[in-house]
Amino acid sequence: MEAATQFPGSAGTLGRHLARRLVEIGVRDVFSVPGDFNLTLLDHLIADPDLNLVGCCNELNAGYAADGYARSKGVGACVVTFTVGGLSVINAIAGAYSENLPVVCIVGGPNSNDYGTNRILHHTIGLPDFSQELRCFQTITCFQAVVNNLEDAHEQIDTAISTALKESKPVYISISCNLPGIPHPTFSRDPVPFFLAPKVSNQQGLEAAVEATAEFLNKAVKPVIVGGPKLRFAKAQKAFLEFANASGYPIACMPSGKGLVPEHHPHFIGTYWGAVSTPFCGEIVESADAYVFIGPIFNDYSSVGYSLLIKKEKAVIVQPNRVTIGNGPSLGWVFMADFLTALSKKVKKNGAALENYRRIYVPPGIPLKREKDEPLRVNVLFKHIQEMLSGDTAVIAETGDSWFNCQKLHLPENCGYEFQMQYGSIGWSVGATLGYAQAAKDKRVIACIGDGSFQVTAQDISTMIRSGQRSIIFLINNGGYTIEVEIHDGPYNVIKNWDYTRFVEAIHNGEGKCWTAKVRTEEDLTEAIATATGAQKDSLCFIEVFAHKDDTSKELLEWGSRVAAANSRPPNPQ
């Protein structure tokens, strides 16, 4: 039965067109917070049998959820109301922009008759000019559509959505509150099929780049490959693997590239993060005479306060649409996947660096023997989390010490992994866990969240329970903002302690499936994990782990002191 006949009158309206478009690009769940300007639009989204509306507790979390959803599905969407909702979701959309995620941010806007008048509207800052929201979004989205008439609505919506997919960045669509239910000839019952022109490399540029790179790499003695976060944006993971197999070079990943590089691959050697790299990995990368960085982002965090020992003349930098070879040519309009596939055919196999790595490698130490009832150590917690991972799980790591602890987890094939390194917004993971779990129903999400971050966005645990999700959340209660403590300490890094499990139980309130536990020792932990993966495997499991406030990864201590040094450089004399 055709959906249009199911919902008489909804065929051919603006709201119906938007709903169909979202379904067509792969969105099945839309994260929303209602407000008077978006209510009729929400009616039209609900009327589409293929769209599910997920009501969130606040706009910030709805945006974070759309970010998490896009990481799994390739595109996400959220719907909020004008200005009070839009300016609340803005931090999440900025984060999605920084991480190259296509998120469609839809806002229910003012009545079309109010544009161009001198009227003062509610939900605005009280001036007759109500374009503040649009102006704010211009800096953090790649396209903005203000739909306040039906004539070009179809075109505006389609341009916004196709630009989000093409640029892999968020877009903003504002829709006047009086338009969703109005039919117009441009909104046919089934919209014109969506088509995005494929990106094709400049053939001569591609050949020149491959020639120059092959020559550069084939005369190197011990080259290595380092995968970065832009592999996702360039959709080049398959080509990355081709190149890795053809070259025989060892493969490392940048911290923010974790989860995009196959860690079960026999040539994988760990995370390259300068001074806080996986043991033996940093030494192999920095001592190489040629390194191929594929899709990197170099910032003060990924470079550990600008302390990487990487030399430009030894590096081939492959960006999504440009290749730069040492101090030599930099060729644009060469796309990453095309380039890596072509390079695979020209590169000579060279396993020298890999052999060297295997020669010097010593397995990591084993946590020390513990006394009975000894307080749980963070390294012991992560040893147990490691054992929980499989191709049916995904890890979400909150900003903070979880970055460093989760970075050490070895990901089995198909195990998902997400964190927000470029933007580093604390509290991101609560919404992102909600969104990712909603998209990847076949995976059990394991989220590692610090107590400080959790307090920022805690209330959307409610939406996870309401949506029947079965994630496992490890809340690490160590009494404050540990990552800030290690960069620069002060009384502001201590937070009010909550009874976190009772907080979650209050939210649960007997509706839906939810299970909580408090963990103070390794015995408690093994028991809690056994229950979460056994009797409570269909529930949302919330495990509060008590840790000493100074029990951090050694990597955070090193990284924190280097980032602090970069932050506190004195001004240069003018």
FIFILUM-997291 format. One line per field, with one value per residue (C-alpha): residue number from 1; x, y, z. Coordinates in nm, 2 decimals. Example, Ala and Ser with C-alpha at 12.3 -4.5 7.8 and 13.67 -1.06 7.14 Angstrom:
<drenbas>
num: (1  2)
east: (1.23  1.37)
north: (-0.45  -0.11)
up: (0.78  0.71)
</drenbas>
This chain:
<drenbas>
num: (1  2  3  4  5  6  7  8  9  10  11  12  13  14  15  16  17  18  19  20  21  22  23  24  25  26  27  28  29  30  31  32  33  34  35  36  37  38  39  40  41  42  43  44  45  46  47  48  49  50  51  52  53  54  55  56  57  58  59  60  61  62  63  64  65  66  67  68  69  70  71  72  73  74  75  76  77  78  79  80  81  82  83  84  85  86  87  88  89  90  91  92  93  94  95  96  97  98  99  100  101  102  103  104  105  106  107  108  109  110  111  112  113  114  115  116  117  118  119  120  121  122  123  124  125  126  127  128  129  130  131  132  133  134  135  136  137  138  139  140  141  142  143  144  145  146  147  148  149  150  151  152  153  154  155  156  157  158  159  160  161  162  163  164  165  166  167  168  169  170  171  172  173  174  175  176  177  178  179  180  181  182  183  184  185  186  187  188  189  190  191  192  193  194  195  196  197  198  199  200  201  202  203  204  205  206  207  208  209  210  211  212  213  214  215  216  217  218  219  220  221  222  223  224  225  226  227  228  229  230  231  232  233  234  235  236  237  238  239  240  241  242  243  244  245  246  247  248  249  250  251  252  253  254  255  256  257  258  259  260  261  262  263  264  265  266  267  268  269  270  271  272  273  274  275  276  277  278  279  280  281  282  283  284  285  286  287  288  289  290  291  292  293  294  295  296  297  298  299  300  301  302  303  304  305  306  307  308  309  310  311  312  313  314  315  316  317  318  319  320  321  322  323  324  325  326  327  328  329  330  331  332  333  334  335  336  337  338  339  340  341  342  343  344  345  346  347  348  349  350  351  352  353  354  355  356  357  358  359  360  361  362  363  364  365  366  367  368  369  370  371  372  373  374  375  376  377  378  379  380  381  382  383  384  385  386  387  388  389  390  391  392  393  394  395  396  397  398  399  400  401  402  403  404  405  406  407  408  409  410  411  412  413  414  415  416  417  418  419  420  421  422  423  424  425  426  427  428  429  430  431  432  433  434  435  436  437  438  439  440  441  442  443  444  445  446  447  448  449  450  451  452  453  454  455  456  457  458  459  460  461  462  463  464  465  466  467  468  469  470  471  472  473  474  475  476  477  478  479  480  481  482  483  484  485  486  487  488  489  490  491  492  493  494  495  496  497  498  499  500  501  502  503  504  505  506  507  508  509  510  511  512  513  514  515  516  517  518  519  520  521  522  523  524  525  526  527  528  529  530  531  532  533  534  535  536  537  538  539  540  541  542  543  544  545  546  547  548  549  550  551  552  553  554  555  556  557  558  559  560  561  562  563  564  565  566  567  568  569  570  571  572  573  574)
east: (0.00  0.14  0.22  0.05  -0.29  -0.24  -0.22  -0.47  -0.39  -0.02  0.10  0.25  0.30  0.62  0.64  0.58  0.85  1.10  1.01  1.05  1.39  1.52  1.41  1.57  1.91  1.91  1.77  1.52  1.53  1.50  1.60  1.38  1.26  0.91  0.84  0.54  0.72  0.79  0.48  0.30  0.63  0.67  0.32  0.43  0.75  0.56  0.31  0.59  0.58  0.96  1.05  1.07  1.08  1.30  1.21  1.52  1.53  1.71  1.84  2.21  2.16  1.94  2.23  2.48  2.25  2.23  2.61  2.63  2.37  2.56  2.88  2.70  2.45  2.65  2.39  2.18  1.90  1.75  1.45  1.43  1.23  1.33  1.62  1.56  1.61  1.85  2.09  2.07  2.16  2.44  2.73  2.65  2.63  2.96  3.11  2.96  3.11  3.46  3.43  3.30  2.96  2.66  2.39  2.06  1.96  1.59  1.43  1.06  1.08  0.84  0.52  0.61  0.40  0.63  0.94  1.01  0.78  0.85  0.69  0.86  0.83  0.85  1.15  1.37  1.59  1.32  1.43  1.22  1.52  1.51  1.80  2.03  1.99  2.07  2.37  2.50  2.45  2.63  2.97  2.91  2.72  2.81  2.47  2.17  1.82  1.54  1.22  0.95  0.76  0.65  0.79  1.15  1.10  1.16  1.48  1.61  1.55  1.71  2.01  2.07  2.05  2.27  2.53  2.54  2.62  2.86  3.06  3.01  2.92  2.61  2.34  2.07  1.71  1.45  1.09  0.82  0.56  0.26  0.40  0.45  0.08  0.04  0.05  0.24  0.29  0.67  0.62  0.52  0.40  0.73  1.01  1.25  1.52  1.82  2.14  2.49  2.75  3.05  3.37  3.62  3.99  4.17  4.33  4.66  4.69  4.62  4.89  5.14  5.07  5.09  5.42  5.59  5.47  5.57  5.92  5.94  5.83  6.01  6.35  6.27  6.43  6.16  5.84  5.52  5.15  4.94  4.56  4.38  4.02  3.94  3.94  3.57  3.49  3.68  3.51  3.85  3.87  3.86  4.13  4.34  4.33  4.44  4.73  4.83  4.82  5.01  5.29  5.35  5.43  5.33  5.00  4.94  4.65  4.62  4.42  4.12  4.15  4.09  3.80  3.86  4.18  4.16  4.33  4.30  4.53  4.86  5.05  4.88  5.12  4.91  4.82  5.07  5.03  5.38  5.51  5.19  5.18  5.13  5.46  5.70  5.47  5.58  5.95  5.89  5.69  5.92  6.24  6.10  6.25  5.91  5.56  5.23  4.97  4.63  4.36  4.53  4.42  4.72  4.61  4.76  4.58  4.68  5.03  5.06  5.12  5.31  5.57  5.55  5.89  5.76  5.96  5.77  6.04  5.98  5.60  5.34  5.02  4.71  4.40  4.05  4.12  4.49  4.82  5.14  5.48  5.76  5.88  5.78  5.46  5.11  4.84  4.48  4.16  4.31  4.07  4.20  4.03  4.13  4.49  4.54  4.40  4.63  4.93  4.87  4.97  5.29  5.44  5.70  5.64  5.86  5.82  6.15  5.98  5.73  6.02  6.19  5.88  5.85  6.21  6.19  5.83  5.78  5.42  5.26  5.30  5.04  4.86  5.02  4.88  4.61  4.51  4.17  3.91  4.18  4.01  3.97  4.24  4.15  4.40  4.22  3.88  4.00  4.16  3.80  3.64  3.89  3.76  3.40  3.48  3.37  3.24  2.90  3.01  3.10  3.30  3.21  3.48  3.40  3.64  3.88  4.09  3.86  4.03  4.36  4.23  4.00  4.28  4.46  4.18  4.25  3.95  3.84  3.71  3.39  3.40  3.29  3.48  3.39  3.51  3.51  3.87  3.88  3.60  3.65  3.32  3.26  2.92  2.92  2.91  2.57  2.39  2.63  2.56  2.19  2.23  2.48  2.28  1.96  2.14  2.34  2.07  2.29  2.57  2.58  2.74  2.99  3.03  3.31  3.21  3.38  3.16  3.24  3.13  2.82  2.69  2.67  2.42  2.30  1.93  1.91  1.97  1.59  1.56  1.78  1.55  1.24  1.38  1.45  1.83  2.06  2.40  2.64  2.76  3.07  3.05  3.40  3.35  3.68  3.56  3.61  3.74  4.05  4.16  4.16  4.34  4.63  4.64  4.60  4.45  4.24  3.93  3.71  3.80  3.62  3.25  2.96  2.95  2.62  2.47  2.49  2.31  2.02  2.00  1.96  1.71  1.51  1.50  1.42  1.12  1.01  0.94  1.15  1.45  1.73  1.99  2.25  2.55  2.82  3.17  3.45  3.67  3.77  3.53  3.24  3.34  3.35  3.01  2.86  3.00  2.86  2.52  2.52  2.62  2.40  2.08  2.05  2.17  1.85  1.86  2.03  2.31  2.47  2.78  2.93  3.30  3.48  3.83  4.09  4.10  4.47  4.43  4.49  4.66  5.03  4.95  4.72  4.99  5.24  4.99  4.85  5.18  5.27  4.93  4.97  5.31  5.16  4.87  5.11  5.36  5.43  5.33  5.61  5.76  5.60)
north: (0.00  0.34  0.56  0.86  0.69  0.59  0.96  1.14  1.50  1.46  1.39  1.68  1.91  2.07  1.87  1.55  1.64  1.70  1.37  1.17  1.34  1.25  0.88  0.88  0.98  0.71  0.89  0.67  0.85  1.23  1.38  1.66  1.90  2.04  2.42  2.61  2.70  2.34  2.15  2.12  2.02  1.74  1.62  1.57  1.40  1.16  1.09  0.92  0.55  0.53  0.81  0.77  1.08  1.06  1.33  1.44  1.63  1.93  2.06  2.02  1.64  1.62  1.77  1.54  1.25  1.35  1.36  1.01  0.89  1.03  0.85  0.52  0.59  0.85  1.13  1.25  1.50  1.70  1.93  2.22  2.54  2.90  3.08  2.94  2.59  2.69  2.87  2.58  2.31  2.53  2.38  2.03  2.15  2.32  1.99  1.80  2.06  2.02  1.64  1.65  1.50  1.57  1.67  1.83  2.08  2.18  2.47  2.56  2.93  3.23  3.26  3.36  3.68  3.81  3.83  4.18  4.34  4.55  4.31  4.18  3.80  3.58  3.34  3.62  3.88  4.14  4.32  4.34  4.19  3.82  3.70  3.63  3.26  3.25  3.46  3.23  2.93  3.08  3.02  2.65  2.51  2.47  2.59  2.77  2.76  2.99  2.86  3.12  3.07  2.77  2.87  2.78  2.56  2.24  2.37  2.52  2.19  1.98  2.21  2.21  1.83  1.76  2.02  1.84  1.51  1.66  1.86  1.62  1.91  2.02  2.24  2.46  2.46  2.70  2.63  2.88  2.74  2.80  2.62  2.24  2.15  2.34  2.14  2.28  2.13  2.10  1.85  1.55  1.24  1.07  1.33  1.31  1.05  1.20  1.22  1.34  1.38  1.16  1.34  1.25  1.32  1.53  1.24  1.42  1.54  1.19  1.04  1.30  1.25  0.88  0.89  1.14  0.95  0.61  0.74  0.91  0.59  0.33  0.48  0.50  0.24  0.20  0.38  0.37  0.46  0.66  0.68  0.99  1.10  1.23  0.87  0.87  1.19  1.07  0.73  0.58  0.29  0.02  0.20  0.25  -0.13  -0.19  0.04  -0.11  -0.46  -0.37  -0.18  -0.41  -0.10  -0.10  0.08  0.32  0.55  0.90  0.91  1.06  0.81  0.52  0.30  0.39  0.18  -0.20  -0.30  -0.67  -0.62  -0.81  -0.49  -0.27  -0.13  0.11  0.47  0.74  1.03  1.17  1.14  0.95  0.69  0.32  0.18  0.12  0.27  0.63  0.53  0.34  0.62  0.90  0.71  0.63  0.79  0.83  0.85  0.85  1.05  0.96  1.21  1.37  1.66  1.82  2.04  2.12  1.82  1.56  1.70  1.69  2.07  2.09  1.83  1.57  1.48  1.47  1.64  1.78  1.66  1.30  1.32  1.24  1.41  1.27  1.48  1.40  1.60  1.69  1.52  1.69  1.51  1.61  1.96  1.89  1.92  1.96  1.85  1.94  1.78  1.44  1.23  1.01  0.68  0.71  0.81  0.52  0.26  0.39  0.41  0.05  -0.07  0.13  0.09  -0.17  -0.40  -0.30  -0.46  -0.32  -0.10  -0.38  -0.62  -0.36  -0.31  -0.69  -0.70  -0.44  -0.51  -0.62  -0.70  -0.45  -0.52  -0.71  -0.52  -0.60  -0.86  -0.71  -0.75  -0.88  -0.59  -0.34  -0.03  -0.08  0.07  0.23  0.01  -0.30  -0.16  -0.12  -0.47  -0.60  -0.36  -0.50  -0.85  -0.73  -0.61  -0.79  -0.72  -0.67  -0.38  -0.02  0.21  0.57  0.76  1.08  1.38  1.34  1.05  0.81  0.94  0.79  0.47  0.38  0.46  0.16  -0.08  -0.31  -0.31  -0.65  -0.65  -0.45  -0.31  0.06  0.34  0.71  1.01  1.38  1.49  1.80  1.98  1.80  1.92  1.75  1.59  1.50  1.12  1.10  1.23  1.06  0.72  0.78  0.86  0.59  0.32  0.43  0.39  0.07  -0.15  -0.46  -0.34  -0.30  0.03  0.06  0.42  0.54  0.87  1.07  1.21  1.57  1.52  1.32  1.61  1.83  1.62  1.35  1.38  1.21  0.87  0.91  0.90  0.59  0.41  0.53  0.42  0.07  0.09  -0.16  0.03  -0.03  0.30  0.29  0.61  0.68  0.86  1.02  1.34  1.60  1.71  1.49  1.60  1.97  1.88  1.74  2.05  2.31  2.24  2.46  2.45  2.48  2.12  1.97  1.89  1.81  1.44  1.27  0.94  0.85  0.51  0.65  0.94  0.70  0.49  0.81  0.87  0.51  0.53  0.18  0.24  0.05  -0.18  -0.03  -0.18  -0.01  -0.12  0.04  -0.10  -0.05  -0.36  -0.60  -0.86  -0.61  -0.53  -0.89  -0.95  -0.63  -0.72  -1.07  -0.94  -0.67  -0.91  -1.20  -1.16  -0.78  -0.80  -0.64  -0.35  -0.02  -0.10  0.19  0.09  0.35  0.28  0.45  0.55  0.76  1.12  1.08  0.74  0.85  0.70  0.79  0.93  1.19  1.31  1.35  1.50  1.74  1.88  1.93  2.09  2.32  2.42  2.51  2.70  2.90  3.02  3.39  3.65  3.71  4.05  4.27)
up: (0.00  -0.09  0.20  0.04  0.04  0.40  0.50  0.28  0.23  0.33  -0.02  -0.19  0.11  0.22  0.55  0.35  0.10  0.38  0.55  0.23  0.15  0.50  0.45  0.10  0.23  0.50  0.81  1.00  1.34  1.39  1.73  1.84  2.11  2.04  2.05  1.92  1.59  1.49  1.61  1.27  1.11  1.36  1.28  0.92  1.01  1.24  0.96  0.75  0.83  0.78  1.02  1.40  1.61  1.92  2.17  2.37  2.70  2.56  2.23  2.30  2.35  2.04  1.84  2.00  1.92  1.55  1.56  1.70  1.45  1.16  1.27  1.23  0.95  0.75  0.80  1.10  1.16  1.45  1.47  1.72  1.75  1.66  1.83  2.19  2.04  1.76  1.99  2.23  1.97  1.82  2.03  1.91  1.54  1.57  1.70  1.40  1.17  1.33  1.28  0.92  0.99  0.77  1.01  0.89  1.16  1.10  1.28  1.29  1.20  1.23  1.03  0.67  0.71  0.98  0.75  0.64  0.90  1.20  1.44  1.76  1.80  2.11  2.13  1.99  2.16  2.13  1.82  1.50  1.31  1.39  1.19  1.49  1.46  1.09  1.14  1.42  1.20  0.90  1.07  1.17  0.87  0.51  0.38  0.52  0.38  0.52  0.37  0.40  0.08  -0.12  -0.46  -0.39  -0.09  -0.28  -0.43  -0.10  0.09  -0.18  -0.21  0.16  0.19  -0.11  0.01  0.35  0.18  -0.07  0.18  0.47  0.70  0.89  0.72  0.86  0.73  0.88  0.78  0.85  1.10  0.87  0.56  0.64  0.57  0.24  -0.09  -0.39  -0.74  -0.68  -0.40  -0.60  -0.42  -0.47  -0.50  -0.79  -0.70  -0.53  -0.73  -0.63  -0.90  -0.82  -0.74  -1.02  -0.99  -1.24  -1.44  -1.51  -1.16  -1.03  -1.25  -1.15  -0.78  -0.81  -1.01  -0.76  -0.45  -0.58  -0.66  -0.32  -0.13  -0.34  -0.26  0.12  0.35  0.62  0.53  0.74  0.70  0.95  0.91  1.03  1.09  0.74  0.61  0.70  0.52  0.21  0.22  0.16  0.41  0.14  -0.07  0.25  0.30  -0.06  -0.02  0.32  0.17  -0.14  0.04  0.33  0.55  0.91  0.98  1.27  1.33  1.47  1.79  1.62  1.34  1.58  1.46  1.10  1.06  1.08  1.41  1.34  1.04  1.09  1.01  1.27  1.52  1.74  1.79  1.68  1.92  1.95  2.31  2.42  2.14  2.20  2.32  2.02  1.77  1.81  1.79  1.46  1.30  1.41  1.31  0.96  0.66  0.49  0.64  0.45  0.66  0.52  0.62  0.92  1.13  1.31  1.60  1.94  2.09  1.83  1.82  2.20  2.23  1.90  2.00  1.72  1.57  1.22  0.93  0.63  0.39  0.49  0.48  0.21  0.33  0.16  0.22  0.09  -0.23  -0.23  -0.21  -0.09  -0.13  0.10  0.01  -0.34  -0.54  -0.38  -0.62  -0.58  -0.72  -0.65  -0.44  -0.17  -0.27  -0.64  -0.53  -0.29  -0.53  -0.81  -0.58  -0.47  -0.82  -0.83  -0.48  -0.40  -0.11  0.18  0.53  0.68  0.94  1.03  1.09  1.30  1.51  1.56  1.66  1.93  2.05  2.41  2.52  2.77  3.14  3.34  3.61  3.95  4.18  4.39  4.75  4.84  4.84  4.71  4.55  4.18  3.96  3.63  3.43  3.58  3.47  3.11  3.11  3.17  2.92  2.66  2.72  2.65  2.29  1.98  1.63  1.79  2.02  1.97  2.21  2.28  2.47  2.64  2.63  2.93  3.06  2.88  2.56  2.67  2.84  2.55  2.30  2.44  2.37  2.08  1.85  1.71  1.35  1.30  1.65  1.63  1.80  1.83  2.02  1.96  1.95  1.74  1.93  2.27  2.42  2.76  2.78  2.41  2.48  2.65  2.34  2.10  2.28  2.24  1.87  1.78  1.96  1.78  1.44  1.51  1.66  1.59  1.82  2.20  2.28  2.56  2.68  2.91  3.07  3.35  3.63  3.53  3.17  3.27  3.49  3.17  2.98  3.22  3.16  2.82  2.99  3.01  2.63  2.61  2.85  2.67  2.33  2.47  2.42  2.59  2.60  2.89  3.05  3.27  3.48  3.62  3.95  4.04  4.19  3.92  3.58  3.58  3.23  3.35  3.67  3.47  3.25  3.52  3.86  4.08  4.31  4.00  3.89  4.19  4.14  4.37  4.40  4.30  4.39  4.02  4.03  4.24  3.99  3.70  3.91  3.97  3.59  3.52  3.77  3.70  3.32  3.07  3.12  3.33  3.57  3.78  3.99  4.20  4.16  4.41  4.37  4.09  4.23  4.21  3.85  3.72  3.88  3.73  3.38  3.41  3.49  3.22  2.95  3.09  3.29  3.20  2.84  2.71  2.96  2.97  3.22  3.42  3.61  3.85  3.90  4.19  4.12  4.30  4.17  4.08  3.92  3.56  3.26  3.24  2.89  3.03  3.27  2.99  2.74  3.01  3.09  2.72  2.64  2.95  2.82  2.48  2.64  2.87  2.60  2.68  2.42  2.16  2.19  1.92)
</drenbas>
